[in-house]
Amino acid sequence: MIMLPFRSEIRNSPSHPTIKIYLSDESLDERIKKHLEHFKEIEMIEIRETHGQNRVGENITIFLKDHVDINKIKSSIDSSLWWYFEEDMVDE
């Protein structure tokens, strides 16, 4: 089974919908957080401990600004992360 470099999910909370990113290599959490800070639609990014079965120990939680289309920004974030990991693999 191939391990993907990341997985992202939309979490629909009534107070504040978020996007959670689970990295297969948690040592990259800070680098990925910094990489995502260029999105103007993002209000705040936190690295949080993950609770639950079959999950990595940490996740990157992304809080969006009001009135942002969460599906559209998730797609943009996913594209940006795929580009990031492809570039990173080329550099090795």
C-alpha positions as CSV (number, residue, x, y, z in Angstrom):
1,M,0.0,0.0,0.0
2,I,1.3,3.4,-1.0
3,M,1.5,6.0,1.8
4,L,0.3,9.4,0.6
5,P,2.2,12.4,1.9
6,F,-1.0,14.0,3.3
7,R,-4.7,13.7,3.7
8,S,-7.1,16.6,4.2
9,E,-10.7,16.7,5.5
10,I,-13.3,19.3,5.9
11,R,-14.8,19.4,9.5
12,N,-18.1,21.1,9.6
13,S,-18.4,22.6,13.0
14,P,-21.4,24.9,13.6
15,S,-19.2,27.6,15.1
16,H,-16.3,27.5,12.7
17,P,-15.8,25.0,9.8
18,T,-12.2,23.9,9.5
19,I,-9.9,22.0,7.2
20,K,-7.7,19.4,8.9
21,I,-4.5,18.2,7.2
22,Y,-2.9,14.9,8.4
23,L,0.7,14.5,7.3
24,S,2.3,11.1,7.0
25,D,5.6,12.7,8.2
26,E,4.8,14.8,11.3
27,S,8.3,16.3,11.2
28,L,7.0,18.5,8.3
29,D,4.2,20.1,10.3
30,E,5.9,23.4,10.8
31,R,7.2,23.6,7.2
32,I,3.7,22.9,5.8
33,K,2.1,25.4,8.2
34,K,4.5,28.1,6.9
35,H,3.8,27.0,3.3
36,L,0.1,27.5,3.8
37,E,0.4,31.0,5.4
38,H,0.3,32.6,1.9
39,F,-3.4,31.9,1.5
40,K,-5.3,35.1,2.1
41,E,-8.5,33.2,2.9
42,I,-7.0,31.6,6.0
43,E,-7.6,33.3,9.3
44,M,-5.4,31.1,11.5
45,I,-3.4,27.8,11.4
46,E,-2.7,25.6,14.4
47,I,-0.8,22.4,14.9
48,R,-3.0,20.3,17.2
49,E,-2.8,16.9,18.8
50,T,-5.1,14.4,17.1
51,H,-7.6,12.3,19.1
52,G,-9.1,9.2,17.5
53,Q,-8.2,5.8,16.1
54,N,-6.2,5.3,13.0
55,R,-4.8,8.8,13.0
56,V,-1.4,10.4,13.1
57,G,-0.5,12.1,16.4
58,E,-0.9,15.6,15.1
59,N,-2.8,17.5,12.5
60,I,-2.7,21.0,11.0
61,T,-6.0,22.7,11.6
62,I,-6.9,25.6,9.3
63,F,-9.5,28.2,10.3
64,L,-10.9,30.2,7.4
65,K,-12.0,33.8,7.2
66,D,-15.8,34.4,7.1
67,H,-17.6,33.9,3.8
68,V,-14.9,31.7,2.3
69,D,-16.0,28.8,0.1
70,I,-14.5,25.9,2.1
71,N,-14.7,23.5,-0.8
72,K,-12.9,25.8,-3.1
73,I,-10.1,26.7,-0.7
74,K,-9.7,23.0,0.3
75,S,-9.2,22.2,-3.4
76,S,-6.6,25.0,-3.7
77,I,-4.8,23.9,-0.5
78,D,-4.7,20.3,-1.8
79,S,-3.3,21.4,-5.1
80,S,-0.7,23.5,-3.4
81,L,0.3,20.6,-1.1
82,W,0.6,18.2,-4.1
83,W,2.9,20.7,-5.8
84,Y,4.9,21.1,-2.6
85,F,5.4,17.4,-2.2
86,E,6.2,16.8,-5.9
87,E,8.9,19.5,-5.7
88,D,10.3,18.1,-2.5
89,M,10.6,14.7,-4.0
90,V,12.3,16.0,-7.1
91,D,14.9,17.8,-4.8
92,E,15.9,14.6,-3.1
